[in-house]
Amino acid sequence: MKLPVIKHLTSFIEENDQDYILETIETLEALTEVPSLKDEELDVIGELISNMYGAIEVQKMIKEGTPPKEALNGFMKRVLGAIDS
């Protein structure tokens, strides 16, 4: 996951609508079923999907009253903690 990408997507959600991100995730997930995709291409699609889900989670925290910077940092700490476990 890339913090700058999640931050940018979070701003996009604020300015537009979360539904755009959810529909994009559905589209990308459908693309992963293409049998001719290479592993590297699947990795890129997976990274994009992860960042989009991260942005949705951060936006949810912001809506619940967490300051944006704190929401981003808290989310990344949770992700890194889950990876370390």
C-alpha positions in Angstrom: 0.0 0.0 0.0 1.2 3.5 -0.8 0.2 6.3 1.5 0.3 9.0 -1.2 -2.1 7.0 -3.3 -4.4 6.4 -0.4 -4.3 10.1 0.5 -5.1 11.0 -3.1 -8.0 8.5 -3.4 -9.4 9.8 0.0 -9.5 13.3 -1.5 -11.2 11.9 -4.6 -13.8 10.2 -2.4 -14.4 13.5 -0.6 -14.8 15.5 -3.8 -16.9 12.9 -5.6 -18.4 9.7 -4.2 -17.3 6.5 -2.7 -19.4 4.6 -5.3 -16.8 5.5 -8.1 -14.1 3.7 -6.1 -16.4 0.7 -5.3 -17.3 0.3 -9.0 -13.7 0.5 -10.0 -12.8 -2.2 -7.4 -15.5 -4.4 -8.9 -14.1 -3.8 -12.4 -10.5 -4.5 -11.4 -11.6 -7.7 -9.5 -13.4 -8.9 -12.7 -10.2 -8.2 -14.7 -8.2 -10.6 -12.4 -10.1 -13.5 -13.9 -8.6 -12.9 -17.3 -6.5 -16.1 -17.8 -3.8 -14.5 -20.0 -2.7 -11.9 -17.3 0.8 -12.2 -16.1 1.7 -12.4 -12.4 3.2 -8.9 -12.6 -0.1 -7.5 -14.0 -2.1 -9.3 -11.3 0.2 -7.8 -8.7 -0.4 -4.3 -10.0 -4.2 -4.8 -10.0 -4.0 -6.2 -6.5 -2.0 -3.2 -5.3 -4.6 -0.8 -6.8 -7.4 -2.7 -5.2 -5.7 -2.6 -1.8 -5.1 1.1 -2.1 -8.7 1.7 -2.9 -10.0 -0.4 0.0 -7.5 1.5 2.2 -8.9 4.9 1.0 -12.4 3.8 1.7 -11.4 2.8 5.3 -9.6 6.1 5.8 -12.5 8.0 4.5 -14.8 6.1 6.9 -12.5 7.1 9.9 -12.6 10.7 8.7 -16.4 10.7 8.6 -16.4 9.3 12.1 -14.5 12.4 13.2 -10.9 11.4 13.0 -8.6 14.1 11.6 -7.4 13.2 8.1 -3.7 13.0 9.0 -4.4 10.9 12.1 -6.8 8.6 10.1 -4.1 8.0 7.4 -1.3 7.4 10.0 -3.6 5.2 12.1 -4.6 3.1 9.1 -1.0 2.6 8.0 0.0 1.6 11.5 -2.7 -1.0 11.5 -1.7 -2.4 8.1 2.0 -2.5 9.1 1.0 -4.2 12.4 -1.0 -6.8 10.5 2.0 -7.5 8.2 4.4 -7.9 11.1 2.1 -10.4 12.9 
